Amino acid sequence: MIVTRFPLTLHEDERGWFAELIRASALPKPIRQANLSRSRRGVIRGLHYHERGQDDLFVCLSGMVRVVVLDRGTGEVFTEDIGDDNPVALYVPGIHAHGYEALTDCLFAYLVTEEYDPADPDEHGVPWDDARVRDLWSTTSPVLSARDASS
């Protein structure tokens, strides 16, 4: 398996719900930075990979996203829709190309095992429409950043 799944248990009452996102002891590497992004429906972020060993823990905090992961060596792919309808955290080894599509407007957290260095970013791209993954997205005309459009 190229991704480790951590189902989230929602503890609900009249106030809403509470969920434990992850226990550090369950991860192979410690988390060193937490990132948060807001995306509108139809946005695809990625695919990116890291050569120096950054891994990511993905959690959709609001809305729904489709996570897509590509093992660049074997061509094996993984995809899962996570968020409101499927509360799961996904741990992705950064050597695999990974990204997500906002299926709805969403709030997405990714906890990473390395701090980002803008002077020497360890981010490399695989085109979102690479033949190995292009049929996994729900859209054929996503909203992309300039970087993601040129991967």
VMD Tcl script that builds the backbone (N, CA, C; Angstrom):
set m [mol new atoms 453]
animate dup $m
set s [atomselect $m all]
$s set {name element resname resid chain x y z} {
  {N N MET 1 A 0.860 -1.187 0.000}
  {CA C MET 1 A 0.000 0.000 0.000}
  {C C MET 1 A 0.892 1.232 0.000}
  {N N ILE 2 A 0.584 2.188 -0.825}
  {CA C ILE 2 A 1.413 3.385 -0.910}
  {C C ILE 2 A 0.924 4.495 0.022}
  {N N VAL 3 A -0.240 4.313 0.639}
  {CA C VAL 3 A -0.820 5.303 1.542}
  {C C VAL 3 A -1.295 4.584 2.793}
  {N N THR 4 A -1.135 5.211 3.952}
  {CA C THR 4 A -1.680 4.668 5.195}
  {C C THR 4 A -2.926 5.465 5.556}
  {N N ARG 5 A -4.028 4.749 5.801}
  {CA C ARG 5 A -5.303 5.379 6.141}
  {C C ARG 5 A -5.490 5.400 7.653}
  {N N PHE 6 A -5.975 6.508 8.167}
  {CA C PHE 6 A -6.320 6.637 9.571}
  {C C PHE 6 A -7.772 7.112 9.654}
  {N N PRO 7 A -8.738 6.168 9.778}
  {CA C PRO 7 A -10.140 6.591 9.922}
  {C C PRO 7 A -10.294 7.464 11.171}
  {N N LEU 8 A -11.063 8.529 11.042}
  {CA C LEU 8 A -11.300 9.436 12.156}
  {C C LEU 8 A -12.624 9.076 12.820}
  {N N THR 9 A -12.619 9.032 14.131}
  {CA C THR 9 A -13.836 8.771 14.885}
  {C C THR 9 A -14.403 10.105 15.340}
  {N N LEU 10 A -15.625 10.382 14.931}
  {CA C LEU 10 A -16.291 11.623 15.330}
  {C C LEU 10 A -17.089 11.364 16.595}
  {N N HIS 11 A -16.841 12.168 17.618}
  {CA C HIS 11 A -17.583 12.084 18.879}
  {C C HIS 11 A -18.561 13.260 18.870}
  {N N GLU 12 A -19.834 12.946 18.625}
  {CA C GLU 12 A -20.839 13.985 18.419}
  {C C GLU 12 A -21.723 14.174 19.635}
  {N N ASP 13 A -22.140 15.413 19.843}
  {CA C ASP 13 A -23.162 15.745 20.816}
  {C C ASP 13 A -23.888 16.998 20.332}
  {N N GLU 14 A -24.685 17.610 21.195}
  {CA C GLU 14 A -25.488 18.757 20.775}
  {C C GLU 14 A -24.653 19.963 20.348}
  {N N ARG 15 A -23.368 19.995 20.684}
  {CA C ARG 15 A -22.492 21.113 20.314}
  {C C ARG 15 A -21.874 20.944 18.942}
  {N N GLY 16 A -21.859 19.737 18.417}
  {CA C GLY 16 A -21.169 19.425 17.161}
  {C C GLY 16 A -20.413 18.126 17.316}
  {N N TRP 17 A -19.135 18.102 16.931}
  {CA C TRP 17 A -18.338 16.889 17.090}
  {C C TRP 17 A -16.885 17.213 17.391}
  {N N PHE 18 A -16.179 16.206 17.865}
  {CA C PHE 18 A -14.754 16.266 18.161}
  {C C PHE 18 A -14.119 15.056 17.515}
  {N N ALA 19 A -12.925 15.225 16.948}
  {CA C ALA 19 A -12.189 14.100 16.365}
  {C C ALA 19 A -10.703 14.261 16.638}
  {N N GLU 20 A -10.057 13.173 16.954}
  {CA C GLU 20 A -8.603 13.153 17.079}
  {C C GLU 20 A -8.039 12.963 15.682}
  {N N LEU 21 A -7.195 13.891 15.201}
  {CA C LEU 21 A -6.665 13.807 13.841}
  {C C LEU 21 A -5.580 12.746 13.718}
  {N N ILE 22 A -4.652 12.712 14.659}
  {CA C ILE 22 A -3.570 11.721 14.590}
  {C C ILE 22 A -2.832 11.717 15.921}
  {N N ARG 23 A -2.265 10.584 16.239}
  {CA C ARG 23 A -1.325 10.493 17.361}
  {C C ARG 23 A 0.067 10.401 16.764}
  {N N ALA 24 A 0.967 11.210 17.249}
  {CA C ALA 24 A 2.324 11.227 16.707}
  {C C ALA 24 A 2.970 9.851 16.757}
  {N N SER 25 A 2.634 9.068 17.763}
  {CA C SER 25 A 3.224 7.728 17.900}
  {C C SER 25 A 2.793 6.785 16.779}
  {N N ALA 26 A 1.744 7.135 16.038}
  {CA C ALA 26 A 1.271 6.285 14.938}
  {C C ALA 26 A 2.006 6.554 13.634}
  {N N LEU 27 A 2.805 7.617 13.598}
  {CA C LEU 27 A 3.469 8.022 12.365}
  {C C LEU 27 A 4.929 7.570 12.332}
  {N N PRO 28 A 5.441 7.241 11.144}
  {CA C PRO 28 A 6.842 6.812 11.053}
  {C C PRO 28 A 7.845 7.949 11.237}
  {N N LYS 29 A 7.404 9.196 11.046}
  {CA C LYS 29 A 8.270 10.374 11.206}
  {C C LYS 29 A 7.497 11.441 11.957}
  {N N PRO 30 A 8.196 12.294 12.699}
  {CA C PRO 30 A 7.488 13.371 13.407}
  {C C PRO 30 A 7.033 14.484 12.459}
  {N N ILE 31 A 5.918 15.096 12.794}
  {CA C ILE 31 A 5.398 16.246 12.059}
  {C C ILE 31 A 6.216 17.472 12.459}
  {N N ARG 32 A 6.637 18.264 11.453}
  {CA C ARG 32 A 7.463 19.445 11.718}
  {C C ARG 32 A 6.798 20.748 11.283}
  {N N GLN 33 A 5.713 20.651 10.498}
  {CA C GLN 33 A 5.024 21.865 10.049}
  {C C GLN 33 A 3.581 21.498 9.736}
  {N N ALA 34 A 2.665 22.423 10.017}
  {CA C ALA 34 A 1.247 22.232 9.687}
  {C C ALA 34 A 0.831 23.309 8.700}
  {N N ASN 35 A 0.162 22.908 7.622}
  {CA C ASN 35 A -0.274 23.827 6.572}
  {C C ASN 35 A -1.783 23.710 6.387}
  {N N LEU 36 A -2.383 24.800 5.950}
  {CA C LEU 36 A -3.819 24.839 5.735}
  {C C LEU 36 A -4.092 25.540 4.414}
  {N N SER 37 A -4.963 24.967 3.599}
  {CA C SER 37 A -5.340 25.631 2.353}
  {C C SER 37 A -6.855 25.622 2.211}
  {N N ARG 38 A -7.350 26.663 1.569}
  {CA C ARG 38 A -8.770 26.748 1.214}
  {C C ARG 38 A -8.810 26.697 -0.300}
  {N N SER 39 A -9.647 25.829 -0.817}
  {CA C SER 39 A -9.769 25.695 -2.271}
  {C C SER 39 A -11.231 25.733 -2.667}
  {N N ARG 40 A -11.466 26.274 -3.815}
  {CA C ARG 40 A -12.824 26.280 -4.378}
  {C C ARG 40 A -13.039 25.018 -5.202}
  {N N ARG 41 A -14.277 24.647 -5.325}
  {CA C ARG 41 A -14.631 23.463 -6.107}
  {C C ARG 41 A -13.984 23.547 -7.494}
  {N N GLY 42 A -13.397 22.433 -7.941}
  {CA C GLY 42 A -12.798 22.370 -9.264}
  {C C GLY 42 A -11.300 22.619 -9.293}
  {N N VAL 43 A -10.726 23.016 -8.156}
  {CA C VAL 43 A -9.279 23.246 -8.080}
  {C C VAL 43 A -8.560 21.901 -7.955}
  {N N ILE 44 A -7.461 21.742 -8.678}
  {CA C ILE 44 A -6.542 20.625 -8.466}
  {C C ILE 44 A -5.218 21.228 -8.019}
  {N N ARG 45 A -4.693 20.714 -6.917}
  {CA C ARG 45 A -3.372 21.105 -6.404}
  {C C ARG 45 A -2.452 19.899 -6.543}
  {N N GLY 46 A -1.368 20.075 -7.273}
  {CA C GLY 46 A -0.426 18.976 -7.503}
  {C C GLY 46 A -0.575 18.496 -8.931}
  {N N LEU 47 A 0.111 17.485 -9.222}
  {CA C LEU 47 A 0.795 16.502 -8.399}
  {C C LEU 47 A 2.230 16.950 -8.125}
  {N N HIS 48 A 2.675 16.756 -6.870}
  {CA C HIS 48 A 4.025 17.084 -6.470}
  {C C HIS 48 A 4.637 15.889 -5.766}
  {N N TYR 49 A 5.948 15.856 -5.717}
  {CA C TYR 49 A 6.650 14.861 -4.903}
  {C C TYR 49 A 7.894 15.507 -4.322}
  {N N HIS 50 A 8.474 14.834 -3.322}
  {CA C HIS 50 A 9.632 15.348 -2.596}
  {C C HIS 50 A 10.738 14.304 -2.633}
  {N N GLU 51 A 11.929 14.708 -3.036}
  {CA C GLU 51 A 13.048 13.774 -3.112}
  {C C GLU 51 A 13.815 13.652 -1.802}
  {N N ARG 52 A 13.681 14.633 -0.911}
  {CA C ARG 52 A 14.460 14.620 0.324}
  {C C ARG 52 A 13.709 14.045 1.517}
  {N N GLY 53 A 12.576 13.426 1.280}
  {CA C GLY 53 A 11.944 12.669 2.353}
  {C C GLY 53 A 10.808 13.310 3.103}
  {N N GLN 54 A 10.229 14.393 2.598}
  {CA C GLN 54 A 9.059 14.958 3.274}
  {C C GLN 54 A 7.842 14.084 3.020}
  {N N ASP 55 A 7.170 13.674 4.076}
  {CA C ASP 55 A 5.906 12.950 3.991}
  {C C ASP 55 A 4.790 13.895 4.414}
  {N N ASP 56 A 3.567 13.596 3.988}
  {CA C ASP 56 A 2.419 14.447 4.286}
  {C C ASP 56 A 1.307 13.629 4.927}
  {N N LEU 57 A 0.628 14.223 5.896}
  {CA C LEU 57 A -0.614 13.673 6.439}
  {C C LEU 57 A -1.720 14.611 5.985}
  {N N PHE 58 A -2.661 14.086 5.182}
  {CA C PHE 58 A -3.742 14.891 4.608}
  {C C PHE 58 A -5.019 14.706 5.410}
  {N N VAL 59 A -5.690 15.828 5.698}
  {CA C VAL 59 A -6.984 15.801 6.373}
  {C C VAL 59 A -7.842 16.901 5.767}
  {N N CYS 60 A -9.021 16.548 5.292}
  {CA C CYS 60 A -9.967 17.543 4.799}
  {C C CYS 60 A -10.850 17.941 5.980}
  {N N LEU 61 A -10.754 19.195 6.403}
  {CA C LEU 61 A -11.455 19.671 7.591}
  {C C LEU 61 A -12.891 20.100 7.306}
  {N N SER 62 A -13.165 20.483 6.059}
  {CA C SER 62 A -14.508 20.909 5.682}
  {C C SER 62 A -14.669 20.702 4.186}
  {N N GLY 63 A -15.788 20.117 3.778}
  {CA C GLY 63 A -16.020 19.838 2.369}
  {C C GLY 63 A -15.492 18.459 2.000}
  {N N MET 64 A -15.248 18.256 0.703}
  {CA C MET 64 A -14.764 16.969 0.206}
  {C C MET 64 A -13.654 17.201 -0.814}
  {N N VAL 65 A -12.629 16.343 -0.754}
  {CA C VAL 65 A -11.546 16.365 -1.727}
  {C C VAL 65 A -11.286 14.950 -2.216}
  {N N ARG 66 A -10.704 14.866 -3.400}
  {CA C ARG 66 A -10.230 13.592 -3.934}
  {C C ARG 66 A -8.701 13.631 -3.897}
  {N N VAL 67 A -8.118 12.767 -3.079}
  {CA C VAL 67 A -6.668 12.654 -2.995}
  {C C VAL 67 A -6.219 11.651 -4.046}
  {N N VAL 68 A -5.190 12.007 -4.808}
  {CA C VAL 68 A -4.627 11.125 -5.830}
  {C C VAL 68 A -3.135 10.980 -5.548}
  {N N VAL 69 A -2.666 9.736 -5.517}
  {CA C VAL 69 A -1.264 9.434 -5.247}
  {C C VAL 69 A -0.764 8.494 -6.331}
  {N N LEU 70 A 0.431 8.780 -6.848}
  {CA C LEU 70 A 1.053 7.969 -7.895}
  {C C LEU 70 A 2.424 7.508 -7.421}
  {N N ASP 71 A 2.628 6.205 -7.383}
  {CA C ASP 71 A 3.970 5.661 -7.147}
  {C C ASP 71 A 4.713 5.792 -8.461}
  {N N ARG 72 A 5.653 6.703 -8.526}
  {CA C ARG 72 A 6.351 7.002 -9.778}
  {C C ARG 72 A 7.183 5.822 -10.274}
  {N N GLY 73 A 7.590 4.937 -9.365}
  {CA C GLY 73 A 8.400 3.794 -9.754}
  {C C GLY 73 A 7.598 2.659 -10.363}
  {N N THR 74 A 6.478 2.324 -9.732}
  {CA C THR 74 A 5.693 1.172 -10.175}
  {C C THR 74 A 4.492 1.550 -11.030}
  {N N GLY 75 A 4.069 2.811 -10.951}
  {CA C GLY 75 A 2.862 3.230 -11.658}
  {C C GLY 75 A 1.592 2.942 -10.873}
  {N N GLU 76 A 1.714 2.328 -9.671}
  {CA C GLU 76 A 0.547 2.062 -8.839}
  {C C GLU 76 A -0.090 3.389 -8.447}
  {N N VAL 77 A -1.419 3.442 -8.443}
  {CA C VAL 77 A -2.125 4.660 -8.062}
  {C C VAL 77 A -3.065 4.381 -6.904}
  {N N PHE 78 A -3.339 5.426 -6.155}
  {CA C PHE 78 A -4.278 5.380 -5.039}
  {C C PHE 78 A -5.136 6.617 -5.144}
  {N N THR 79 A -6.418 6.460 -4.896}
  {CA C THR 79 A -7.310 7.610 -4.824}
  {C C THR 79 A -8.381 7.338 -3.781}
  {N N GLU 80 A -8.755 8.390 -3.076}
  {CA C GLU 80 A -9.848 8.289 -2.112}
  {C C GLU 80 A -10.435 9.667 -1.907}
  {N N ASP 81 A -11.761 9.728 -1.821}
  {CA C ASP 81 A -12.463 10.960 -1.505}
  {C C ASP 81 A -12.570 11.046 0.016}
  {N N ILE 82 A -12.074 12.155 0.599}
  {CA C ILE 82 A -12.090 12.310 2.048}
  {C C ILE 82 A -12.708 13.644 2.423}
  {N N GLY 83 A -13.215 13.714 3.639}
  {CA C GLY 83 A -13.803 14.950 4.142}
  {C C GLY 83 A -15.090 14.674 4.886}
  {N N ASP 84 A -16.071 15.543 4.688}
  {CA C ASP 84 A -17.315 15.457 5.446}
  {C C ASP 84 A -17.981 14.088 5.365}
  {N N ASP 85 A -18.011 13.485 4.188}
  {CA C ASP 85 A -18.693 12.202 4.004}
  {C C ASP 85 A -17.800 10.995 4.259}
  {N N ASN 86 A -16.518 11.216 4.452}
  {CA C ASN 86 A -15.568 10.131 4.702}
  {C C ASN 86 A -14.416 10.697 5.538}
  {N N PRO 87 A -14.621 10.789 6.873}
  {CA C PRO 87 A -13.595 11.392 7.727}
  {C C PRO 87 A -12.400 10.452 7.918}
  {N N VAL 88 A -11.366 10.698 7.125}
  {CA C VAL 88 A -10.161 9.866 7.124}
  {C C VAL 88 A -8.956 10.794 6.989}
  {N N ALA 89 A -7.872 10.458 7.679}
  {CA C ALA 89 A -6.583 11.108 7.448}
  {C C ALA 89 A -5.734 10.144 6.633}
  {N N LEU 90 A -4.976 10.676 5.677}
  {CA C LEU 90 A -4.145 9.841 4.805}
  {C C LEU 90 A -2.684 10.251 4.951}
  {N N TYR 91 A -1.822 9.268 5.245}
  {CA C TYR 91 A -0.379 9.517 5.341}
  {C C TYR 91 A 0.255 9.087 4.032}
  {N N VAL 92 A 0.912 10.047 3.359}
  {CA C VAL 92 A 1.473 9.822 2.033}
  {C C VAL 92 A 2.989 9.998 2.074}
  {N N PRO 93 A 3.750 8.949 1.809}
  {CA C PRO 93 A 5.197 9.144 1.668}
  {C C PRO 93 A 5.471 10.099 0.511}
  {N N GLY 94 A 6.277 11.118 0.770}
  {CA C GLY 94 A 6.477 12.197 -0.188}
  {C C GLY 94 A 7.202 11.818 -1.460}
  {N N ILE 95 A 7.803 10.631 -1.501}
  {CA C ILE 95 A 8.456 10.201 -2.742}
  {C C ILE 95 A 7.439 9.912 -3.828}
  {N N HIS 96 A 6.182 9.697 -3.421}
  {CA C HIS 96 A 5.107 9.463 -4.387}
  {C C HIS 96 A 4.509 10.805 -4.802}
  {N N ALA 97 A 4.163 10.941 -6.068}
  {CA C ALA 97 A 3.486 12.145 -6.534}
  {C C ALA 97 A 2.094 12.181 -5.912}
  {N N HIS 98 A 1.705 13.332 -5.384}
  {CA C HIS 98 A 0.442 13.428 -4.668}
  {C C HIS 98 A -0.198 14.789 -4.900}
  {N N GLY 99 A -1.504 14.794 -4.821}
  {CA C GLY 99 A -2.258 16.025 -4.971}
  {C C GLY 99 A -3.710 15.778 -4.627}
  {N N TYR 100 A -4.506 16.831 -4.758}
  {CA C TYR 100 A -5.930 16.647 -4.490}
  {C C TYR 100 A -6.755 17.566 -5.370}
  {N N GLU 101 A -7.993 17.151 -5.545}
  {CA C GLU 101 A -9.005 17.929 -6.260}
  {C C GLU 101 A -10.085 18.323 -5.270}
  {N N ALA 102 A -10.463 19.588 -5.261}
  {CA C ALA 102 A -11.562 20.045 -4.421}
  {C C ALA 102 A -12.877 19.657 -5.095}
  {N N LEU 103 A -13.556 18.682 -4.523}
  {CA C LEU 103 A -14.853 18.246 -5.057}
  {C C LEU 103 A -15.959 19.225 -4.651}
  {N N THR 104 A -15.711 19.947 -3.562}
  {CA C THR 104 A -16.571 21.034 -3.087}
  {C C THR 104 A -15.624 22.135 -2.628}
  {N N ASP 105 A -16.130 23.298 -2.290}
  {CA C ASP 105 A -15.292 24.255 -1.582}
  {C C ASP 105 A -14.802 23.540 -0.329}
  {N N CYS 106 A -13.526 23.713 0.019}
  {CA C CYS 106 A -12.991 22.903 1.109}
  {C C CYS 106 A -11.925 23.638 1.900}
  {N N LEU 107 A -11.690 23.124 3.080}
  {CA C LEU 107 A -10.601 23.525 3.946}
  {C C LEU 107 A -9.770 22.272 4.161}
  {N N PHE 108 A -8.490 22.331 3.774}
  {CA C PHE 108 A -7.646 21.136 3.700}
  {C C PHE 108 A -6.371 21.372 4.500}
  {N N ALA 109 A -6.059 20.445 5.403}
  {CA C ALA 109 A -4.840 20.536 6.200}
  {C C ALA 109 A -3.864 19.465 5.754}
  {N N TYR 110 A -2.599 19.856 5.696}
  {CA C TYR 110 A -1.578 18.854 5.477}
  {C C TYR 110 A -0.454 19.111 6.459}
  {N N LEU 111 A -0.176 18.092 7.239}
  {CA C LEU 111 A 0.859 18.120 8.256}
  {C C LEU 111 A 2.062 17.423 7.649}
  {N N VAL 112 A 3.223 18.073 7.689}
  {CA C VAL 112 A 4.370 17.569 6.943}
  {C C VAL 112 A 5.554 17.289 7.858}
  {N N THR 113 A 6.416 16.396 7.402}
  {CA C THR 113 A 7.543 15.944 8.218}
  {C C THR 113 A 8.814 16.761 8.015}
  {N N GLU 114 A 8.775 17.755 7.135}
  {CA C GLU 114 A 9.912 18.658 6.929}
  {C C GLU 114 A 9.388 20.081 6.820}
  {N N GLU 115 A 10.172 21.029 7.294}
  {CA C GLU 115 A 9.797 22.428 7.155}
  {C C GLU 115 A 10.086 22.890 5.730}
  {N N TYR 116 A 9.192 23.716 5.198}
  {CA C TYR 116 A 9.355 24.230 3.844}
  {C C TYR 116 A 10.464 25.277 3.817}
  {N N ASP 117 A 11.341 25.184 2.838}
  {CA C ASP 117 A 12.431 26.138 2.653}
  {C C ASP 117 A 12.239 26.807 1.292}
  {N N PRO 118 A 11.715 28.043 1.247}
  {CA C PRO 118 A 11.475 28.688 -0.046}
  {C C PRO 118 A 12.754 28.918 -0.849}
  {N N ALA 119 A 13.900 28.970 -0.189}
  {CA C ALA 119 A 15.173 29.150 -0.900}
  {C C ALA 119 A 15.628 27.864 -1.590}
  {N N ASP 120 A 15.139 26.732 -1.113}
  {CA C ASP 120 A 15.521 25.438 -1.677}
  {C C ASP 120 A 14.348 24.471 -1.570}
  {N N PRO 121 A 13.249 24.772 -2.276}
  {CA C PRO 121 A 12.055 23.917 -2.140}
  {C C PRO 121 A 12.292 22.529 -2.716}
  {N N ASP 122 A 11.806 21.559 -2.005}
  {CA C ASP 122 A 11.915 20.167 -2.452}
  {C C ASP 122 A 10.569 19.751 -3.032}
  {N N GLU 123 A 10.152 20.428 -4.089}
  {CA C GLU 123 A 8.889 20.120 -4.739}
  {C C GLU 123 A 9.134 19.936 -6.224}
  {N N HIS 124 A 8.745 18.792 -6.713}
  {CA C HIS 124 A 8.915 18.435 -8.119}
  {C C HIS 124 A 7.554 18.007 -8.640}
  {N N GLY 125 A 7.281 18.271 -9.907}
  {CA C GLY 125 A 5.945 18.058 -10.423}
  {C C GLY 125 A 5.795 16.910 -11.398}
  {N N VAL 126 A 4.600 16.371 -11.392}
  {CA C VAL 126 A 4.098 15.442 -12.404}
  {C C VAL 126 A 2.815 16.091 -12.900}
  {N N PRO 127 A 2.602 16.191 -14.197}
  {CA C PRO 127 A 1.393 16.856 -14.699}
  {C C PRO 127 A 0.117 16.231 -14.133}
  {N N TRP 128 A -0.832 17.075 -13.797}
  {CA C TRP 128 A -2.111 16.596 -13.261}
  {C C TRP 128 A -2.807 15.662 -14.248}
  {N N ASP 129 A -2.525 15.860 -15.556}
  {CA C ASP 129 A -3.189 15.054 -16.580}
  {C C ASP 129 A -2.265 13.963 -17.152}
  {N N ASP 130 A -1.250 13.574 -16.379}
  {CA C ASP 130 A -0.398 12.444 -16.755}
  {C C ASP 130 A -1.305 11.243 -17.056}
  {N N ALA 131 A -0.956 10.479 -18.067}
  {CA C ALA 131 A -1.795 9.359 -18.509}
  {C C ALA 131 A -2.113 8.372 -17.383}
  {N N ARG 132 A -1.235 8.251 -16.391}
  {CA C ARG 132 A -1.453 7.297 -15.300}
  {C C ARG 132 A -2.510 7.756 -14.313}
  {N N VAL 133 A -2.849 9.051 -14.313}
  {CA C VAL 133 A -3.808 9.557 -13.317}
  {C C VAL 133 A -4.951 10.367 -13.905}
  {N N ARG 134 A -4.878 10.760 -15.164}
  {CA C ARG 134 A -5.849 11.729 -15.703}
  {C C ARG 134 A -7.301 11.274 -15.578}
  {N N ASP 135 A -7.563 9.968 -15.613}
  {CA C ASP 135 A -8.941 9.487 -15.502}
  {C C ASP 135 A -9.419 9.362 -14.056}
  {N N LEU 136 A -8.563 9.692 -13.082}
  {CA C LEU 136 A -8.939 9.590 -11.673}
  {C C LEU 136 A -9.622 10.850 -11.154}
  {N N TRP 137 A -9.433 11.962 -11.849}
  {CA C TRP 137 A -10.049 13.219 -11.426}
  {C C TRP 137 A -11.510 13.261 -11.879}
  {N N SER 138 A -12.328 14.064 -11.215}
  {CA C SER 138 A -13.732 14.179 -11.633}
  {C C SER 138 A -13.913 15.233 -12.710}
  {N N THR 139 A -12.890 16.050 -12.941}
  {CA C THR 139 A -12.984 17.122 -13.926}
  {C C THR 139 A -11.905 16.966 -14.990}
  {N N THR 140 A -12.201 17.480 -16.175}
  {CA C THR 140 A -11.191 17.519 -17.237}
  {C C THR 140 A -10.730 18.950 -17.500}
  {N N SER 141 A -11.325 19.912 -16.768}
  {CA C SER 141 A -10.928 21.307 -16.931}
  {C C SER 141 A -10.804 21.965 -15.558}
  {N N PRO 142 A -9.781 21.568 -14.782}
  {CA C PRO 142 A -9.636 22.092 -13.439}
  {C C PRO 142 A -9.120 23.522 -13.399}
  {N N VAL 143 A -9.287 24.141 -12.246}
  {CA C VAL 143 A -8.653 25.405 -11.943}
  {C C VAL 143 A -7.264 25.050 -11.409}
  {N N LEU 144 A -6.210 25.596 -12.068}
  {CA C LEU 144 A -4.830 25.246 -11.720}
  {C C LEU 144 A -4.003 26.489 -11.456}
  {N N SER 145 A -3.001 26.362 -10.604}
  {CA C SER 145 A -2.019 27.430 -10.448}
  {C C SER 145 A -1.105 27.400 -11.670}
  {N N ALA 146 A -0.335 28.453 -11.880}
  {CA C ALA 146 A 0.614 28.483 -12.998}
  {C C ALA 146 A 1.603 27.341 -12.865}
  {N N ARG 147 A 2.060 27.058 -11.651}
  {CA C ARG 147 A 3.018 25.967 -11.437}
  {C C ARG 147 A 2.407 24.610 -11.787}
  {N N ASP 148 A 1.177 24.358 -11.326}
  {CA C ASP 148 A 0.544 23.069 -11.607}
  {C C ASP 148 A 0.180 22.913 -13.076}
  {N N ALA 149 A -0.141 24.015 -13.737}
  {CA C ALA 149 A -0.481 23.945 -15.160}
  {C C ALA 149 A 0.743 23.654 -16.021}
  {N N SER 150 A 1.924 23.980 -15.516}
  {CA C SER 150 A 3.132 23.805 -16.317}
  {C C SER 150 A 3.970 22.605 -15.911}
  {N N SER 151 A 3.489 21.786 -14.992}
  {CA C SER 151 A 4.268 20.621 -14.544}
  {C C SER 151 A 4.588 19.686 -15.674}
}
mol reanalyze $m
mol bondsrecalc $m
mol representation Tube
mol addrep $m
